[in-house]
Amino acid sequence: MNSMFWEELFQQKIDNEIKIEPKDRMPEKYRQTLIRQISQHAHSEIVGMLPEGNWITRAPSLKRKAILLAKVQDEAGHGLYLYSAAETLGISRDEMYNQLHTGKAKYSSIFNYPTLTWADMGAIGWLVDGAAIMNQVPLCRTSYGPYARAMVRICKEESFHQRQGFEILLTLSKGTEAQKAMCQDAIDRWWWPSIMMFGPTDDASPNTEQSMRWKIKRFSNDELRQKFINMIAEQVKILGMTLPDPDLKWNEERKQYDFGKINWEEFWNVLAGNGPCNKQRLHARIKAWEDGAWVRDAALAYSEKKQTHKAA
């Protein structure tokens, strides 16, 4: 079949909202784009456990500890769903881990910032998971079937994480002056990194146009960022706090919030590996991989032993 004609048929399938499945024929660039996006998403879930895991032993109550522990476990599950989805595209999990450990694969830049106070657990839930939900809900309708199906459960759990984070900040906002100050400080530190989570502006994003044509993405980076800012600018009023942007104001003509200039130099610098916790995060993942080698070796040896006995 003529290559151009076949690719037109593939695009027609996409346009007709027919899901692409692992055994379907697909353009190599489509496959590689999905591998990059899904593996990056999986890495972000796994690395994202680290800043929150930092507070499990220091949570202010048993209830808070149990909730945070459950949240971190959810994120481990999200990573596993996503690695499994990526494997259907012909890449092994070991190869994805190697790409992360060598720096070839990226993860969300937001997880390279430190968690300094308990209020950060609230800010991460409300802002970081809130931004993630804004990105991820459209992915429930992404064109690749395994990815779309994985996202349905992930989004349900992320929505709980966001509510849990907002509840932490709401409690602090009604507390002592010190607790209110802690709440505001966390919002100040996580606001700008959270709106950078949507990625570079549309004109600086080389993959957006093609990803939207293939319906891997449904909205552009800037569209999602604007929707997120509109939502948070209203929710922050309930907390009685402010967002650290003096240029944030409602635009009656656009029916949306205007906002200040994003520090893209910081974004690219963190993405390049120079953020506050880049080296720490990568070291933790590599150490976990190396420390777990004996478990993988034991599992492999046991499997081989069973196969030998079965053959005998």
SEFI-236684 format. One line per 5 residues: number of its first residue (from 1); for each residue x, y, z of N, C-alpha, C. Coordinates in steps of 0.05 Angstrom, whole numbers, plus 5000, padded with zeros to 4 digits. Each point is the difference from the previous one (the first is absolute). Example, Ala and Ser with C-alpha at 12.3 -4.5 7.8 and 13.67 -1.06 7.14 Angstrom:
SEFI-236684
1	5264:4886:5156:4982:5024:5000:5018:5024:5000 ~ 4993:5021:4986:5016:5024:5001:4985:5022:5014
This chain:
SEFI-236684
1	5017:4976:5000:4983:5024:5000:5018:5025:5000 ~ 4992:5019:4983:5015:5025:4999:5002:5013:5027 ~ 5025:5008:5008:5005:5011:5027:4982:5024:5005 ~ 4998:5018:4981:4985:5025:5005:4970:4993:5003 ~ 4990:4981:4984:4972:4992:5001:4995:4987:5027
6	5018:4983:5009:4997:4987:5026:4999:5020:5023 ~ 5017:5020:4999:5001:5020:5021:4974:5017:5000 ~ 4989:5004:4977:4974:5014:4998:4978:4984:5013 ~ 5001:4974:4996:4980:4982:5013:5003:5001:5031 ~ 5025:5000:5009:5006:5002:5028:4989:5026:5012
11	5004:5022:4986:4990:5026:5009:4969:5000:5000 ~ 4988:4987:4980:4970:4999:5000:4990:4985:5024 ~ 5014:4979:5008:4993:4985:5024:5001:5017:5025 ~ 5021:5016:5001:5003:5019:5023:4977:5021:4999 ~ 4995:5011:4977:4979:5020:4997:4973:4990:5007
16	4995:4974:4996:4975:4988:5006:4998:4989:5028 ~ 5020:5008:5017:5000:4993:5028:5001:4970:5005 ~ 5013:4985:4982:5005:4972:5004:5027:4996:5013 ~ 5000:4986:5023:5024:4997:5015:5021:4983:4985 ~ 5025:5008:5003:5022:4984:4989:5009:4980:5022
21	5002:4975:4992:5007:4979:5019:5028:4989:4994 ~ 5013:4986:5019:5028:4992:4998:5007:4985:4974 ~ 4982:4983:4990:5006:4984:4977:4993:5014:4974 ~ 4989:5024:5001:4993:5015:4976:5025:5011:4987 ~ 5000:5003:4975:5022:5013:4986:4999:5030:5006
26	5023:5011:5005:5001:5029:5007:5026:5012:4990 ~ 5001:5026:4994:5025:5013:4991:5020:4998:5023 ~ 5025:4996:4992:5022:4998:5020:5001:5025:5017 ~ 4996:5023:4988:5001:5025:5016:4978:5001:5020 ~ 4976:4990:4994:4978:4998:5019:5008:4983:5023
31	5012:4977:4994:5009:4981:5021:5021:5013:5018 ~ 5020:5013:4988:5021:5012:5015:4990:5024:5017 ~ 4981:5015:4989:4988:5022:5015:4986:4990:5025 ~ 4986:4978:4997:4986:4988:5023:5019:4989:5020 ~ 5021:4987:4991:5020:4989:5019:5012:5022:5016
36	5007:5022:4986:5012:5023:5015:4981:5011:5020 ~ 4975:5005:4992:4980:5013:5018:4992:4981:5023 ~ 4994:4975:4994:4990:4982:5021:5023:4993:5019 ~ 5024:4995:4990:5022:4994:5019:5007:5024:5017 ~ 4999:5024:4988:5005:5024:5016:4979:5004:5022
41	4975:4993:4993:4978:5001:5019:5005:4980:5023 ~ 5008:4976:4992:5006:4979:5020:5023:5008:5018 ~ 5021:5010:4989:5023:5009:5016:4991:5022:5019 ~ 4983:5018:4991:4991:5022:5017:4984:4990:5025 ~ 4984:4979:4995:4985:4988:5023:5019:4988:5020
46	5021:4986:4991:5018:4986:5018:5018:5020:5014 ~ 5012:5019:4985:5017:5020:5013:4983:5018:5018 ~ 4975:5004:4993:4982:5017:5016:4994:4988:5028 ~ 5006:4975:5004:4997:4988:5026:5021:5011:5020 ~ 5023:5008:4990:5022:5007:5017:4995:5025:5017
51	4991:5023:4989:4996:5024:5017:4978:4996:5021 ~ 4981:4983:4994:4979:4995:5019:5008:4978:5020 ~ 5015:4980:4991:5010:4980:5018:5017:5012:5022 ~ 5011:5023:4994:5016:5015:5020:4985:5007:5025 ~ 4973:5002:4998:4983:5009:5022:4983:4978:5013
56	5002:4975:4990:4984:4979:5012:5006:4996:5030 ~ 5026:5000:5007:5007:4996:5029:4996:5025:5016 ~ 4994:5023:4988:4998:5025:5015:4972:5012:4998 ~ 4981:4985:4989:4972:5010:4999:4990:5006:5028 ~ 4983:5021:5003:4993:5010:5026:4980:4982:5016
61	4989:4980:4988:4982:4982:5014:5000:4973:4987 ~ 4989:4980:5014:4999:4973:4988:4981:5000:4975 ~ 4979:5015:5002:4981:5002:4977:5014:5012:4976 ~ 5015:5022:5004:5015:5012:4978:5020:4981:4989 ~ 5014:4985:5017:5020:4981:4991:4987:4979:4982
66	4978:4989:5009:4986:4979:4984:4991:5010:4973 ~ 4990:5025:5000:4990:5011:4974:5023:5005:4981 ~ 5022:5011:5011:5024:5005:4983:5012:4974:4990 ~ 5001:4980:5017:5011:4974:4992:4983:4988:4977 ~ 4974:5002:5003:4982:4990:4979:5004:5015:4974
71	5004:5026:5002:5005:5016:4976:5025:4992:4985 ~ 5022:4996:5016:5025:4992:4987:4997:4972:4988 ~ 4985:4983:5013:4996:4973:4988:4984:5003:4974 ~ 4980:5018:4999:4985:5005:4975:5019:5007:4978 ~ 5019:5017:5006:5019:5010:4979:5018:4978:4990
76	5007:4981:5018:5016:4977:4991:4983:4984:4980 ~ 4974:4997:5007:4982:4985:4982:4997:5014:4973 ~ 4998:5027:5000:4998:5015:4975:5024:4994:4982 ~ 5024:5001:5013:5024:4994:4985:4999:4973:4987 ~ 4991:4980:5015:4998:4973:4989:4980:4997:4977
81	4977:5013:5003:4980:5000:4978:5014:5011:4974 ~ 5014:5023:5004:5011:5014:4977:5023:4985:4988 ~ 5017:4988:5016:5022:4984:4989:4988:4976:4984 ~ 4979:4989:5010:4987:4977:4986:4988:5010:4973 ~ 4988:5023:5000:4989:5011:4975:5023:5005:4980
86	5022:5011:5009:5023:5005:4982:5011:4974:4989 ~ 5001:4979:5017:5011:4974:4991:4984:4989:4976 ~ 4975:5007:4998:4984:4990:4977:5010:5011:4974 ~ 5017:5021:5001:5010:5012:4975:5027:4988:4992 ~ 5009:4980:5015:5024:4986:4992:5026:5008:5014
91	4998:5016:5022:5023:5007:5015:4999:4985:5027 ~ 5023:4991:5010:5000:4986:5025:5002:5019:5024 ~ 4991:4990:5023:5001:5017:5023:5029:5006:5008 ~ 5018:4980:4997:5028:5005:5006:5012:5022:4983 ~ 4991:5001:4975:5010:5020:4982:4990:5028:5009
96	4975:5002:5008:4989:5025:5010:5015:5009:5025 ~ 5005:4981:5018:5015:5007:5025:5028:5010:4992 ~ 5013:4987:4981:5027:5008:4992:4999:5028:4989 ~ 4980:5007:4984:4998:5027:4988:4996:5021:5022 ~ 4986:4993:5021:4997:5018:5023:5026:5004:5015
101	5013:4978:5006:5025:5000:5016:5023:5014:4986 ~ 5000:4999:4973:5022:5012:4985:4994:5029:4992 ~ 4976:5009:5007:4992:5027:4993:4989:5004:4972 ~ 4997:4978:4985:4989:5003:4973:4971:5007:5001 ~ 4986:4987:5019:4971:5006:5003:4995:5020:5022
106	4981:5017:4996:4993:5021:5020:4977:4992:5017 ~ 4996:5015:5022:4976:4998:5016:4992:5029:5006 ~ 4976:5003:5012:4990:5027:5005:5019:5016:5017 ~ 5006:5025:4991:5020:5017:5013:4991:5007:5029 ~ 4974:4998:5005:4990:5009:5027:5011:4983:5022
111	5008:4976:4995:5009:4982:5021:5029:5004:5008 ~ 5012:5021:4988:5028:5007:5007:5001:5023:5020 ~ 4977:5006:5012:4999:5020:5021:4997:4986:5028 ~ 5012:5012:5021:4999:4987:5026:4973:5004:5014 ~ 4993:4982:5018:4977:5003:5017:5009:5008:5028
116	4997:5025:5007:5012:5012:5024:4983:4998:5025 ~ 4973:5001:4996:4982:5000:5023:4977:4982:4995 ~ 4984:4994:5020:4976:4984:4997:4981:5013:4980 ~ 4999:5026:5000:4981:5014:4981:5006:4993:4971 ~ 5025:4992:4994:5007:4992:4973:4984:4976:4991
121	4992:4982:5019:4984:4977:4992:4972:5010:4991 ~ 4991:5021:5011:4975:5012:4991:5003:5014:4973 ~ 5021:5015:4997:5005:5015:4975:5004:4980:4977 ~ 5014:4979:5005:5004:4980:4979:4974:4987:4992 ~ 4984:4993:5020:4974:4988:4993:4982:5019:4985
126	4998:5025:5009:4982:5019:4988:5010:5010:4973 ~ 5026:5009:4999:5010:5012:4976:5012:4980:4981 ~ 5018:4983:5010:5014:4982:4982:4981:4979:4989 ~ 4985:4987:5018:4981:4980:4991:4977:5013:4984 ~ 4994:5025:5008:4979:5015:4985:5009:5005:4971
131	5025:5007:4997:5010:5004:4973:5002:4974:4985 ~ 5007:4978:5014:5001:4974:4988:4972:4991:4990 ~ 4980:5005:5016:4973:4993:4992:4991:5015:4975 ~ 5007:5026:4999:4993:5016:4977:5013:4989:4975 ~ 5024:4990:5003:5014:4987:4977:4989:4973:4993
136	4992:4985:5021:4995:4971:4997:4971:4993:4993 ~ 4981:5016:5008:4972:4993:4994:4996:4998:4970 ~ 5011:5018:4983:4997:4996:4971:5014:4975:4990 ~ 5020:4990:5015:5013:4975:4991:4983:4976:5003 ~ 4978:5002:5015:4981:4977:5001:4987:4995:4972
141	5003:5020:4983:4989:4998:4972:5023:5000:4980 ~ 5025:4995:5009:5022:5000:4981:4997:4977:4980 ~ 5012:5002:4977:4995:4981:4978:5011:4972:5005 ~ 5020:4997:5018:5011:4974:5005:4986:4986:5022 ~ 4987:4977:4994:4982:4986:5019:5012:4994:5028
146	5023:4986:5002:5011:4994:5026:5005:5024:5017 ~ 5009:5022:4988:5006:5025:5015:4974:5012:5010 ~ 4980:5001:4982:4974:5012:5008:4988:4984:5023 ~ 5001:4974:4999:4987:4984:5021:5015:5002:5026 ~ 5026:5002:4999:5015:5004:5025:4993:5026:5013
151	4995:5021:4984:4996:5026:5011:4973:5003:5014 ~ 4981:4983:4994:4974:5002:5013:5003:4996:5030 ~ 5013:4979:5009:5004:4995:5028:5019:5021:5012 ~ 5021:5006:4986:5019:5020:5010:4987:5026:5007 ~ 4983:5010:4982:4986:5025:5004:4981:5000:5024
156	4987:4977:5004:4982:4997:5024:5016:5003:5025 ~ 5024:4988:5001:5016:5001:5024:5013:5027:5003 ~ 5008:5012:4978:5012:5027:5002:4980:5021:5010 ~ 4975:4997:4993:4980:5019:5010:4998:4998:5030 ~ 5003:4976:5011:5000:4997:5029:5025:5014:5012
161	5023:4997:4986:5025:5012:5010:4997:5031:5001 ~ 4987:5011:4980:4997:5029:4999:4982:5009:5024 ~ 4978:4987:5004:4983:5007:5022:5014:4997:5027 ~ 5016:4980:5003:5015:4995:5024:5020:5023:5005 ~ 5013:5009:4979:5019:5022:5002:4986:5026:5008
166	4978:5005:4987:4985:5025:5006:4991:5000:5029 ~ 4991:4976:5010:4991:4998:5028:5022:5006:5020 ~ 5024:4992:4993:5024:5006:5018:5003:5030:5001 ~ 5000:5013:4977:5004:5029:5000:4976:5015:5013 ~ 4976:4990:4997:4977:5012:5012:5002:4999:5030
171	5009:4977:5010:5003:4998:5029:5021:5019:5011 ~ 5023:5002:4986:5021:5019:5008:4990:5029:4998 ~ 4984:5006:4980:4991:5027:4996:4981:5009:5022 ~ 4989:4982:5015:4983:5006:5023:5014:4997:5027 ~ 5026:4996:4999:5015:4995:5024:5013:5025:5012
176	5023:4996:5012:5014:5022:5013:5013:5017:4979 ~ 5011:5023:5008:5014:5018:4981:5023:4986:4987 ~ 5014:4983:5016:5023:4985:4989:4991:4980:4979 ~ 4977:4987:5005:4990:4981:4980:4990:5014:4975 ~ 4987:5023:5003:4992:5016:4977:5024:5008:4983
181	5021:5008:5014:5025:5009:4986:5012:4976:4986 ~ 5000:4977:5012:5010:4976:4987:4985:4993:4975 ~ 4973:5003:5002:4983:4995:4977:5007:5019:4977 ~ 5002:5026:5005:5006:5020:4980:5028:4995:4988 ~ 5019:4993:5017:5027:4995:4990:5001:4977:4980
186	4985:4978:5007:5000:4977:4981:4987:5008:4973 ~ 4979:5015:5001:4987:5009:4975:5019:5017:4984 ~ 5014:5018:5014:5019:5018:4986:5022:4984:4986 ~ 5009:4979:5012:5023:4984:4988:4991:4981:4978 ~ 4975:4990:5002:4991:4980:4980:4984:5011:4977
191	4991:5025:5002:4983:5011:4979:5013:5000:4972 ~ 5023:5013:4998:5012:5003:4974:5010:4973:4989 ~ 5013:4983:5016:5007:4973:4989:4975:4985:4991 ~ 4978:5003:5013:4976:4985:4992:4989:5009:4973 ~ 5001:5026:4994:4990:5008:4974:5021:4995:4978
196	5025:4995:5008:5020:4991:4980:4996:4970:4992 ~ 4984:4986:5017:4996:4971:4995:4987:4995:4973 ~ 4986:5020:4989:4986:4996:4975:5019:5000:4976 ~ 5025:5005:5006:5020:5000:4979:5004:5028:4987 ~ 5018:5002:4981:5005:5026:4987:4976:5011:4986
201	5002:5025:4993:4978:5012:4984:4996:4985:4974 ~ 4977:5003:4988:4994:4985:4976:5020:5005:4977 ~ 5009:5025:4998:5019:5005:4978:5028:4989:5005 ~ 5005:4991:5025:5026:4989:5007:4998:4970:5005 ~ 4977:4988:4994:4996:4971:5005:5000:4986:4973
206	5022:4986:4993:5002:4988:4974:4981:4976:4994 ~ 4990:4988:5021:4984:4976:4996:4970:5004:5001 ~ 4991:5024:5010:4972:5004:5005:4982:4997:4975 ~ 5008:5013:4978:4983:5000:4976:4995:4972:4990 ~ 5021:4983:4998:4996:4973:4990:4985:4983:5020
211	5005:5004:5025:4986:4984:5021:4970:5006:5000 ~ 4993:5025:4995:4972:5007:4999:4987:4989:4974 ~ 5015:4999:4978:4988:4989:4975:4995:4970:5004 ~ 5017:4987:5015:4997:4971:5005:4981:4995:5024 ~ 4991:5022:5012:4982:4999:5023:5013:4985:5024
216	5026:5001:5001:5014:4991:5025:4994:5021:5021 ~ 5002:5025:4992:4992:5023:5017:4974:5012:4988 ~ 4984:5010:5018:4975:5012:4991:5000:5031:5002 ~ 5018:5010:5018:5002:5029:5003:5029:5008:5001 ~ 5006:5024:4992:5028:5009:5000:5009:5008:5028
221	5026:5003:5003:5011:5007:5026:4988:5026:5011 ~ 4998:5020:4983:4991:5026:5009:4970:5000:5007 ~ 4985:4984:4985:4971:4997:5006:4996:4988:5028 ~ 5015:4979:5006:4997:4986:5026:5010:5018:5022 ~ 5022:5014:4996:5011:5018:5020:4980:5022:5007
226	4986:5011:4980:4981:5021:5005:4976:4989:5016 ~ 4991:4976:4993:4977:4988:5015:5008:4996:5029 ~ 5024:4991:5005:5010:4995:5027:5001:5026:5016 ~ 5011:5021:4988:5003:5026:5014:4972:5011:5007 ~ 4981:4997:4981:4973:5010:5005:4988:4985:5024
231	5005:4974:5003:4989:4984:5021:5012:5008:5027 ~ 5027:5000:5001:5014:5005:5025:4996:5028:5010 ~ 4998:5020:4982:4996:5028:5008:4974:5003:5016 ~ 4981:4983:4994:4975:5001:5015:5002:4984:5026 ~ 5012:4977:4999:5002:4982:5024:5016:5013:5022
236	5021:5015:4993:5017:5012:5020:4985:5019:5018 ~ 4978:5011:4990:4984:5019:5016:4988:4985:5024 ~ 4993:4975:4997:4988:4984:5021:5020:4997:5023 ~ 5026:4998:4993:5021:4998:5020:5006:5026:5014 ~ 4992:5022:4988:5008:5026:5011:5029:5006:4995
241	5012:4987:4980:5028:5004:4993:5002:5015:4974 ~ 5024:5006:4991:5004:5013:4974:5020:4984:4984 ~ 4999:5003:4974:5019:4988:4982:5023:5021:4995 ~ 5025:4991:4998:5022:5018:4998:5004:5012:4973 ~ 4979:5012:4989:5002:5012:4974:4985:5027:5000
246	5014:5022:5002:4987:5027:5002:4985:5007:4974 ~ 5006:4986:4978:4987:5005:4975:4974:4984:4996 ~ 4994:4982:5019:4976:4983:4997:4975:5017:5004 ~ 4983:5001:4980:4975:5015:5002:4980:4990:4979 ~ 4975:5003:5006:4979:4991:4982:4998:5019:4976
251	4999:4988:4977:4996:5015:4975:4972:4997:4991 ~ 4984:5020:5003:4971:4998:4994:4996:4995:4970 ~ 5016:5012:4984:4997:4996:4971:5006:4971:4991 ~ 5021:4988:5011:5007:4973:4993:4985:4979:5017 ~ 4988:5009:5022:4987:4982:5019:5019:4980:5011
256	5025:5009:5004:5021:4983:5011:5019:5017:5016 ~ 5017:4987:5016:5019:5014:5016:5025:5006:4983 ~ 5009:5025:5001:5027:5007:4991:5020:4992:5021 ~ 5024:4994:4992:5020:4993:5020:5028:5009:4991 ~ 5019:5000:5019:5026:5011:4995:5018:4983:4983
261	5024:5009:4995:5019:4987:4983:5013:4976:5015 ~ 5000:4977:4987:5012:4976:5012:5031:5001:4996 ~ 5015:4991:5020:5029:5000:4998:5008:4974:4985 ~ 5000:5001:4973:5007:4977:4984:5029:4992:5003 ~ 5017:5019:5007:5028:4993:5004:5003:4980:5023
266	4985:5004:5021:5000:4981:5023:4989:4973:4991 ~ 4979:5000:4984:4988:4975:4991:5020:4983:4985 ~ 5013:5013:4980:5020:4985:4983:5024:4992:5016 ~ 5007:5016:5020:5024:4994:5016:4994:4975:5018 ~ 4976:4999:5011:4993:4977:5017:4998:4975:4982
271	4988:5003:4977:4996:4978:4981:5027:4989:4991 ~ 5020:5018:4999:5027:4991:4991:5015:4986:5022 ~ 4989:4999:5024:5013:4985:5022:5012:5018:5022 ~ 4994:5026:4999:5013:5018:5019:4981:5011:5021 ~ 4978:4986:5005:4981:5009:5021:5010:4994:5028
276	4986:5009:5020:5009:4996:5028:5004:4971:5008 ~ 4984:4981:4988:5001:4972:5009:5004:4980:4977 ~ 5008:5010:4976:5003:4981:4978:5019:4976:5006 ~ 5024:5007:5010:5020:4979:5005:4990:4982:5023 ~ 4987:5011:5020:4990:4984:5022:4979:4981:4991
281	4981:5009:4983:4979:4983:4990:5011:4977:4983 ~ 5018:5006:4982:5011:4980:4983:5017:4979:5016 ~ 5015:5010:5019:5016:4983:5017:4982:4980:5015 ~ 4977:5010:5010:4982:4983:5015:4988:4977:4982 ~ 4994:5007:4975:4989:4980:4982:5021:4979:4992
286	5024:5010:4995:5022:4981:4992:5007:4982:5024 ~ 5001:5011:5024:5006:4984:5024:4978:4979:5004 ~ 4975:5007:4996:4978:4981:5004:5003:4977:4980 ~ 5008:5007:4975:5003:4980:4980:5023:4981:5007 ~ 5022:5011:5009:5023:4983:5007:4995:4984:5025
291	4986:5012:5020:4994:4985:5025:4980:4977:4995 ~ 4984:5003:4979:4981:4979:4994:5009:4978:4981 ~ 5026:5002:4993:5011:4980:4981:4997:4971:5010 ~ 5005:4997:5027:4999:4972:5011:4971:4989:4998 ~ 4980:5017:5002:4972:4990:4998:4995:4991:4971
296	5009:5016:4980:4996:4992:4972:5015:4974:4994 ~ 5025:4998:5010:5016:4976:4995:4987:4976:5013 ~ 4989:5003:5024:4987:4978:5014:4975:4991:4985 ~ 4984:5019:4991:4975:4994:4985:5007:4985:4974 ~ 5021:5009:4987:5008:4987:4975:5010:4972:5005
301	5016:4996:5021:5010:4974:5006:4977:4981:5007 ~ 4981:5010:5016:4977:4983:5007:4984:4992:4976 ~ 4996:5019:4981:4985:4994:4975:5015:4979:4984 ~ 5026:5003:4998:5016:4980:4985:4998:4973:5013 ~ 5001:4999:5026:4998:4975:5015:4974:4986:4995
306	4978:5016:5000:4974:4988:4995:4998:4989:4972 ~ 5011:5014:4981:5000:4991:4972:5015:4974:4997 ~ 5023:4998:5014:5017:4976:4999:4984:4976:5012 ~ 4987:5004:5023:4985:4979:5012:4977:4991:4982 ~ 4987:5020:4988:4977:4994:4982:5009:4983:4976
311	5023:5008:4989:5011:4985:4977:5008:4972:5008 ~ 5011:4997:5024:5007:4973:5010:4976:4982:5004
